[in-house]
Amino acid sequence: MERFWLSLCFILLIPLLGCNRPLTGSSTLTIQVPKTLGKVGVLEALPANRKACYGVSITAEDIPTQIPNTCSPKTGILAGFVEPGQSISASVPRGTNRSIQLYVFLEAPGENTPCPRLQPNFSAKQLLNTYLVATKEGIDITKSEVVVNITMNFPGVAQTLAQTLGAASSCTTLASGVVPSFGVSAGRSVGVGTPNGAHLKSRVGSIHTQQVLTSPSGTKLYLHE
């Protein structure tokens, strides 16, 4: 009789144990962004003469936090920036209590260039032109695909990330209009794949990816991420 009772208890416990199993795998999280720059939410409308680019950061206790420097905000999984009217998609570990922060990057008035990539290391230009426009918390991601609707509230052109984070002036100092260049003081052949290959070392100033630096002799250095 005791053996039967123990077996019965074990069988009844199986469903309960199954309910507490941790979620595994990833889900595709999708957020649709506005098509126009009109008023969305309860605060100010986005400036009509500035193109808006949208990006998100997804955070949770079990998602590693990215803090690349003292200038940038804490972020998690990043996706974007994307054009107005497009959707933002991100692969997110399944789990509960996820938070989403929606950012808007505004290009200069009249500018219409491709949206930059949202990265943990915010440049001075991004700090001065990016806004936190929505935060949604307590999101449970348990299905393979999850669509989230977020109401955006633009705080006004003065409330940039630099302002809300209290960023130091060194974080928001933009590069001068001088085109950066580089020089080579010495070089030696080290055989880097071709008979005439050379390994050149040089010190350069503040640079960005996808940039071309030109030395006084006309040699070009292409920078890629």
C-alpha positions as CSV (number, residue, x, y, z in Angstrom):
1,M,0.0,0.0,0.0
2,E,2.8,2.4,0.8
3,R,4.5,1.6,-2.5
4,F,1.3,2.4,-4.4
5,W,0.9,5.7,-2.5
6,L,4.4,6.9,-3.3
7,S,4.0,6.0,-7.0
8,L,0.7,7.9,-7.1
9,C,2.3,11.0,-5.5
10,F,5.1,10.9,-8.1
11,I,2.7,10.7,-11.0
12,L,0.7,13.7,-9.7
13,L,3.8,15.7,-9.3
14,I,5.0,15.3,-12.9
15,P,2.6,17.9,-14.4
16,L,3.5,20.4,-11.6
17,L,7.2,20.0,-12.3
18,G,6.6,20.4,-16.0
19,C,4.9,23.8,-15.4
20,N,8.0,25.1,-13.7
21,R,10.5,24.2,-16.4
22,P,12.5,27.2,-17.6
23,L,11.7,28.5,-21.1
24,T,14.4,27.7,-23.7
25,G,15.1,28.9,-27.2
26,S,14.5,32.3,-28.8
27,S,11.6,34.2,-30.2
28,T,11.3,36.7,-32.9
29,L,10.1,40.0,-31.4
30,T,8.5,42.4,-33.9
31,I,7.6,46.1,-33.3
32,Q,5.9,48.2,-36.0
33,V,7.0,51.8,-36.1
34,P,5.0,54.8,-37.4
35,K,5.0,55.7,-41.1
36,T,4.6,59.5,-40.5
37,L,6.1,62.1,-38.2
38,G,2.7,63.2,-36.9
39,K,1.7,63.3,-33.3
40,V,1.7,59.9,-31.7
41,G,0.9,59.7,-28.0
42,V,0.3,62.6,-25.7
43,L,3.3,64.8,-26.0
44,E,4.9,66.8,-28.9
45,A,5.0,65.7,-32.5
46,L,8.3,64.8,-34.2
47,P,9.7,67.7,-36.3
48,A,8.3,67.5,-39.8
49,N,11.6,68.5,-41.4
50,R,13.7,65.8,-39.8
51,K,13.8,62.2,-40.8
52,A,13.2,59.8,-37.9
53,C,15.0,56.4,-37.5
54,Y,13.7,53.9,-34.9
55,G,15.6,51.4,-32.8
56,V,15.0,49.3,-29.7
57,S,16.8,47.9,-26.7
58,I,15.4,44.8,-25.0
59,T,16.5,44.2,-21.4
60,A,15.9,41.6,-18.7
61,E,17.6,40.1,-15.7
62,D,18.9,37.2,-17.8
63,I,19.9,39.3,-20.8
64,P,23.5,40.7,-20.5
65,T,23.6,44.4,-20.1
66,Q,25.9,46.4,-22.4
67,I,27.7,49.4,-20.9
68,P,30.5,50.2,-23.3
69,N,31.4,53.6,-21.7
70,T,30.2,56.3,-19.3
71,C,28.6,58.3,-22.2
72,S,26.2,55.6,-23.5
73,P,23.0,54.4,-21.8
74,K,22.7,50.8,-20.5
75,T,21.3,48.6,-23.2
76,G,20.5,44.9,-23.8
77,I,19.7,43.3,-27.2
78,L,19.7,46.1,-29.8
79,A,17.9,46.3,-33.2
80,G,17.6,49.1,-35.6
81,F,17.7,51.9,-36.5
82,V,15.0,51.4,-39.3
83,E,13.2,53.7,-41.6
84,P,9.7,55.1,-40.8
85,G,7.0,52.6,-41.6
86,Q,9.2,49.6,-41.3
87,S,9.2,47.0,-38.5
88,I,11.9,46.2,-36.0
89,S,12.7,42.6,-35.5
90,A,15.0,41.1,-32.9
91,S,15.8,37.5,-31.7
92,V,15.2,37.5,-28.0
93,P,15.6,34.6,-25.5
94,R,12.2,33.3,-24.3
95,G,11.4,34.3,-20.8
96,T,9.3,36.6,-18.7
97,N,9.4,40.2,-17.5
98,R,11.2,41.6,-20.6
99,S,11.5,45.4,-21.0
100,I,11.6,47.3,-24.3
101,Q,13.0,50.8,-24.8
102,L,12.2,52.5,-28.0
103,Y,14.6,55.1,-29.4
104,V,14.2,57.7,-32.2
105,F,17.2,59.2,-34.0
106,L,16.5,62.4,-35.8
107,E,18.6,63.3,-38.8
108,A,19.5,66.9,-39.5
109,P,16.8,69.1,-41.0
110,G,16.3,68.3,-44.7
111,E,18.8,65.4,-44.5
112,N,17.7,62.0,-46.0
113,T,20.5,59.5,-45.5
114,P,20.3,55.8,-44.6
115,C,19.5,55.2,-40.9
116,P,22.6,54.4,-38.9
117,R,23.1,51.2,-37.0
118,L,22.1,51.2,-33.3
119,Q,25.1,50.1,-31.4
120,P,26.0,50.1,-27.6
121,N,28.6,52.8,-28.1
122,F,26.6,55.9,-28.8
123,S,28.5,58.6,-30.8
124,A,28.3,62.3,-29.9
125,K,26.0,62.8,-32.9
126,Q,23.7,60.1,-31.7
127,L,23.6,61.4,-28.1
128,L,22.7,64.8,-29.4
129,N,20.0,63.6,-31.8
130,T,18.5,60.4,-30.2
131,Y,15.4,60.4,-27.9
132,L,13.9,57.7,-25.6
133,V,10.3,57.8,-26.7
134,A,8.8,54.8,-25.0
135,T,9.4,52.1,-22.4
136,K,7.2,49.0,-22.1
137,E,7.9,46.6,-19.2
138,G,6.6,43.2,-18.0
139,I,6.5,41.6,-21.4
140,D,6.4,37.7,-21.4
141,I,8.0,36.2,-24.5
142,T,6.9,32.5,-24.7
143,K,5.8,32.0,-28.3
144,S,8.0,31.6,-31.4
145,E,6.8,35.0,-32.7
146,V,5.6,38.0,-30.6
147,V,4.3,41.3,-31.9
148,V,4.4,44.2,-29.4
149,N,2.5,47.5,-29.8
150,I,4.1,50.5,-28.2
151,T,2.7,54.0,-27.8
152,M,5.4,56.6,-28.6
153,N,5.6,59.8,-26.7
154,F,8.1,62.3,-28.1
155,P,9.4,64.5,-25.2
156,G,10.5,67.5,-27.4
157,V,13.7,68.4,-29.3
158,A,15.5,69.6,-26.2
159,Q,15.2,66.3,-24.4
160,T,17.9,64.4,-26.2
161,L,19.7,61.4,-24.6
162,A,22.6,63.7,-23.8
163,Q,20.2,65.9,-21.8
164,T,18.3,63.2,-20.0
165,L,21.5,61.2,-19.2
166,G,23.4,64.3,-18.1
167,A,26.2,63.4,-20.4
168,A,29.5,65.2,-19.9
169,S,30.7,67.7,-22.5
170,S,33.4,65.3,-23.6
171,C,30.7,62.8,-24.6
172,T,29.0,65.3,-26.9
173,T,31.9,67.1,-28.5
174,L,31.5,66.7,-32.2
175,A,34.5,66.3,-34.5
176,S,35.6,69.4,-36.3
177,G,35.0,69.9,-40.0
178,V,38.6,68.9,-40.8
179,V,38.7,65.7,-42.8
180,P,40.7,63.2,-40.7
181,S,43.9,61.9,-42.2
182,F,46.7,59.7,-41.3
183,G,50.5,59.5,-41.7
184,V,53.0,56.6,-41.7
185,S,56.3,57.2,-40.0
186,A,57.7,53.7,-40.8
187,G,56.7,50.5,-42.4
188,R,58.2,47.1,-43.1
189,S,57.3,44.1,-45.2
190,V,55.9,41.3,-43.1
191,G,54.3,39.1,-45.7
192,V,50.6,39.6,-45.0
193,G,49.3,37.4,-47.9
194,T,51.1,39.0,-50.9
195,P,54.9,39.1,-51.7
196,N,54.8,42.9,-51.4
197,G,52.5,43.1,-48.4
198,A,53.4,45.6,-45.7
199,H,52.3,46.0,-42.1
200,L,51.9,49.7,-41.4
201,K,51.3,51.2,-38.0
202,S,50.0,54.7,-37.4
203,R,48.3,56.8,-34.8
204,V,45.1,58.5,-35.8
205,G,42.6,60.7,-34.0
206,S,38.9,60.2,-33.4
207,I,37.4,58.1,-36.3
208,H,34.3,56.3,-37.2
209,T,33.6,53.1,-39.2
210,Q,32.8,53.3,-42.9
211,Q,35.3,56.2,-43.2
212,V,38.2,56.8,-45.6
213,L,41.4,58.4,-44.3
214,T,43.9,59.9,-46.7
215,S,47.6,60.4,-46.0
216,P,49.6,63.4,-47.3
217,S,51.1,61.0,-50.0
218,G,47.6,60.1,-51.2
219,T,47.5,56.6,-49.7
220,K,43.9,55.8,-48.6
221,L,42.9,53.8,-45.5
222,Y,39.4,52.3,-45.6
223,L,37.8,51.7,-42.2
224,H,35.2,49.0,-41.8
225,E,33.4,47.6,-38.8
